[in-house]
Amino acid sequence: MITLAAGPAACGGKSLEEKGGGKGQGTDEIVIGSAGFTESKVLAEIYSQVLADAGYRTRVQTLANRELYEPALEKGQIDVVPEYASTLAEFLNAKKNGAKAKPVASSDIDKTVTALKKLAGPRGLKVLAAGGATDQNAFAVTKEFAAEHTLKTLSDLGTSKQKIKLASGEECETRMFCKPGLEETYGIDITALDPKGVGTPQAKQAVKDGTDQLVLATTTDATLDHFGLVLLQDHKKLQNADNVLPVVNAESAGDKEIETALGKLTRTLTTEDLINLNRKVDAERLKPADVARTYVESKGLVKK
């Protein structure tokens, strides 16, 4: 999962440039990285609170997208990131082997995580166990647009020959799951990108208003119906199942205590939880930190 924000923004504590690492590098601060979309923000807050309960001093650092936070994770400028197995595997695969590299991710989560570990290890990253909670990138149109052009699948959209302006993050231009994949796999005529982010209210509103015709969202988006949007089926499986898992800087956050604390959380988290957490922020307008606190307390993941 990826999105576009204004840029790196620290949430208190040292700036990203001043951050020298985590506990393993001489400081007891653990910095949890977050991308700019709701689910990532809530997961980062959950990670932060679980690790704080385990005795660490924590803060959340929000960066625009994976292109920024993954190098920061390698450098130890941030220590922990909630990630998605298939998306990160293909990101690192392209980083090592080029944009046209043979895919390493699939619907088999065990094989995907094995491939991810092989790519992450040499970069100083440690991939922790994946859980059952999954999220995928997905694409939505208005219900009216779908009815007018008889759309149920992304193939239907390609066959319709409609010219499509896509609301997404700007990195969609080169990501295979996004613009290139939609064009090659489904024959969709994407004439322009509108860089409003992944599933942001602004992106969904642009499609609702007709400024754009298609929006990059996620399968755990809880507010599509509020905007009158419907997902088109990815029946050719352009997207791989993306199980949520923690990825840490091996030197600064590779200790067993962090793995144990986050492992309990990962085993607890479900896909339905992700949808409900997103709904509380996006529909009920609650703050990610408050939603995270309620969740970890209700699941017995922290001491009240």
Secondary structure as UniProt FT lines:
FT   STRAND          9..10
FT   TURN            16..18
FT   HELIX           23..25
FT   STRAND          29..34
FT   HELIX           38..53
FT   TURN            54..55
FT   STRAND          57..62
FT   HELIX           66..75
FT   STRAND          80..84
FT   HELIX           85..97
FT   TURN            99..100
FT   HELIX           109..120
FT   HELIX           121..123
FT   STRAND          125..127
FT   STRAND          137..142
FT   HELIX           143..148
FT   TURN            149..150
FT   HELIX           154..160
FT   STRAND          163..168
FT   HELIX           170..173
FT   TURN            176..177
FT   HELIX           179..186
FT   STRAND          189..195
FT   HELIX           201..209
FT   STRAND          214..218
FT   TURN            219..220
FT   HELIX           225..227
FT   STRAND          229..233
FT   TURN            235..236
FT   STRAND          243..249
FT   HELIX           250..253
FT   HELIX           256..268
FT   HELIX           271..282
FT   TURN            283..284
FT   HELIX           288..298
FT   TURN            299..300
//
